[in-house]
Amino acid sequence: MKKPTIGLDLSAGDCGSVLLEVLDSIQHKPYLNAHFFIPDGVSLGNRVLKSNIQVTYCKDQIDPNIDHKIAYRKLRNSPIHTAFNALNTEDIDIIVSNGSTGLLSLLTKKNFHLLPFHKQPALSTVAKINNSPCMLLDIGAMAVASDRNLVEFAKMGLRCLPILGINNPRVGLLNIGTEFYKGRSEHIRAHRALSAMQDDPNLPFQFVGNIESANILENKVNLVICDGFSGNIFIKTVEALAPHCSLNIEILPGAFLLGGKKLIIKCHSSATPQEIITTIEHPIVRKANQLLEIIDQ
């Protein structure tokens, strides 16, 4: 089976040093094929590239302070735009970027299309809490989500979890309380829909109902469904607290933008080279084609 080619846009943050360290690491991993999209002016020095590395230089550089909608319209020759063009022509199979979440979501919707039955992409990550894996989505693609969006997020997550070895998972809807009537109207409708979904034999799961943040840390669920505003605040709070608490918490340094026809991976702009490599080598990335086929069912 053909090795997937990973397109990398690492133009945010400390572009030069991070990019070069990731490139040097992948050069020594012949099982990975990588295509780097690099802003003009970034030098590779006197490196001799191995056969598993390609490089494309791009004339536009995106200022991290610019609105993502302006960047989408006016900076069409940026590394991330060029990477999406390569994804469309199937020169690459996956994108890994440390750029703007808003721009990645917009490019996915406008230029690359969503899978049938998915109206919005969702950003997902995997956390291990006391060695028990838990998937969360959405964690930042959509600040506000309708009840239909929340149900779609649940279906995406349920189809991903078997790849992580989790079958018949416990699913919770992140809310301001555990009572079924808590939350906004979209949460109440989503609660009702998720309760009814338990009867679907093609998506076996246990819906535990509404949950609070503490329930996630107590390992009461394997899949957390939330809007991007709540999910983003939760995951960033846990990331900040993890080094200072007694819980054993490991959070994947990258997030998966699900719902598109190809896999898009978002890394922090401050992600270290090792964190980027760890994300690239995650089982979901290795099984990207299988994952997308499953989500499209």
N, C-alpha and C positions, 0 to 999 in steps of 0.2 A: 504494500500500500504506500502511495506517495506521501512523503513527509510534508506536512503543511508548512507554508512559508509565512512567517510572522512579520508583519510590518510594524516598525517601531517609530513613533514620533515622541522624542524625548526633548523637545525644544523648550519646555517650561522649566522653571527652577534654574539650577546650576547646570545649564545645558552641556557645556563642553566636557567637564570632568565626569559627570554621570554617564553621558553618552559613550565616552571613550572606555570607561571601565566595563560597561555592559557589552560593548563591542568586543573588547579583549576577552571577556569571559565566554561569549558565544563562539568566538573563534576556536576555542578549545572544547567545544561541545558539538562534534560532527553530527549528532542526532538532531540538531536544530538547524533550520534554514531561516535566515533573517534578512530583511530588507529595511535598511535605515533611511529615513527621510529627514534630511539635515538642512538647517538654515545655511544660506551662503555665509561664508566667513568663518565657519567652524572647521578647523584644520584637523586632519587625521594624522598629521605628522608624517613620518616615513614608514607607516605601517604597510605591510604587504597583506592584502585581504585574501583570505582563504576562499575556497569554492562555495562555502555555505553562507557567504556574506555578500550582499549587494548594497550599493549606496546611491541615493538620488539627492542632488542638491536642489533646494527650493529658494526662490528669491524673496518671498514674503515671510516676515517674522511677526508673530502675533504678540502684541503687548498684553501682559496678563491683566491689565486694568481696563482693557477695552471691552465694551459690551459684546457678548457672543453673537448677537444678531448682526451687529456691524461687521464683526470679523467674518461671519458667514457670507455677507454680501460683497465685501470689498477686498478681502485678502485671499483670493481664490488660488494663489500660488504658494500658499503656506504649506508646511510639512503635513499637517493633518488633512487639508483639502486634497493634496497630492496623494496621500495614502488612501483616502476614500476612492479616488479615481482608480487607483491600482486595484482596490478591492472590487470595484465594479467590473473591471476588465479581467478579473481573476488572476492577476499577476501575484497577488498575495491572498492569503486565506483568512487571516486574523489581524486585527489591529490592536496594538498596545500603545497607549498614550498617557502622558502625564499632564495633558492640557485640560481645558475647560470642560466640565461635565455638561454645561448647557450647550456648548458648541457640538460636542459629540452626539448628544441627543438630537439636536437639530439636524445635523448631517445625516444621522441614521434615518430620521423621518422624511427629510426632503430629498435626499440624494440616493438613498439606498433602499428605501421602502421597508415596511414592516411585514412580518409574516401575516398570513390571513388570520382574521379574528383577533388581532392584537392592535388596539388603537394607539397605545402608548408604550414606549420602551420602559423597562424598569431596571434600576441599578441594584445589583445584589452582591452580597459578600458572604463569606463563610467564617464563622467564629467557632473556636473550640473553648468551651467553658468546662474546666475540670475534665478535659479530654473527651467531652461529649460534643459532637459537631452540631451546629445550628446555622441554618441559612436565613438571612434577613433580606426582604425586598418589599418596598422600594427604599433605598437609602439616599436618594438625592436627585433622581431624574425628574420627578414631578413633586412640587411642593404641595399641591392639592390633588387629590385623587377621588374619582367618583366611586360609587359602589361597584360599578361594572369594572373599573380599573382594578380595584382591590381583588375582585374575584379572578380577573385575568392573571394578576400577580400570583395568586395562590396556585392556579393551574400551571404556570411556568415553573414555580418552585417545586411542586409535586412531581413534575416530570424530570426535574434535574436531580432530585435527591437519590434515586436509585444508583446513579453514577457514583455517588459518594458512599454507597453501601447502606443507605437508609431506606427501608421499606415500611409501609404502614406508619408514616410519621405522625407525631402529635403537632397540630397546627393551632396557632393562636393569633388573634387579631389585636394588635397593640392599641390600647385605648386608655381613657382616663379612669377607668374602673372596670371591675370584672362583671358587673351586672349587665344583662343582655340589653337593657334599655339605655345604657350609657353612650355618650358620644354624639357626634353630629348625625343628621339623618342618613348620610351615606354610610356611616358605620353601622347603624341599626339595620339598614337594608342589606349590607354586606354580611352581617352576622346571620341574618335569616337565610341568605343564599348559600353561605358556606355550611350552615347546618343541614340544608337540603342536599348539598353536594355529597355528603357522606354516603348516600345511597348509590353513588355511581361505582359500579364494580371495576371500572377501568382506572379509577384514581383512588385506591384505598387509602384512607387516612382517618385519624381521630381528631375531630374538631373540639378543642377544649374550651372554646368560647373566647370572650374578651380576656386579655391579659394586661398586666402592668409590667413595667421595666424589671422589677424585682423577680417576677416569675421567669423571665428569660435567664437571669443569673442563677436561678435555682434549678435549671435544667428541666423545666416543666414542658418545654416544647422543642421540636426539631426545626420548625419553620415558623418564622414571624412575618406576618403580613401587615404592612403599614403604608401610609403616605410618605413621600420623600422628605417632608419637613420633619415629621416625628422621627423617622428612621435615621435621618442624618444627625439629628441632635443626640439620639441614643448612642449611635456607634461612635461618635466623636467623644462623648462623655466617657464611654467605657474605655476607649483608647487612652484617654488622659489618666483615668483612674487605675488602669491595669497594673502599671509598675508599682503602685502604692498600696495595693490591697492584697488580702490573703488568698483570693481566688486565683486559680491558674487559668489565665485568659490568653488565648492566642487568636489574633485577628489577621486574616489574610490581608497583606498590604495592598492588594488590588481588588477592584470590584468589577463584576461582569455586567455589561449592558445587554440585557436580554430582550427579545422581542423582534430583533432584526433578522435578516436572512444570513448574516454572518456574525461571528462573535467579536464584540468590541470589549476591550479591557481598559478600565480607567485606573491609573495609579495616582497616588498623591503627587503633587508637584514637588514635594520635598522627599519623595521616596529615594532610598539609597539604591545603589546598583544591586546589592544583594537582595533587597526587597523586590526589585523588578524581576530579577532572575527567578526568585522563589515563586512569584506569580506566574511567570511564563511556564514553569515546570509543574504547575498544579494539574491534578488529574482532569479537571474540567477542560483545560486547554488541550491536553493530550487527546481528549475524546471530543473535540469541538464538533466534528461532523456528526458524530452520534448524538450529541446533545441537541444540535439544531434540528435534526430529523425528529427527535422525540418531542421537542417543543412544538413543532409544526403539526403534530398529530391532532 
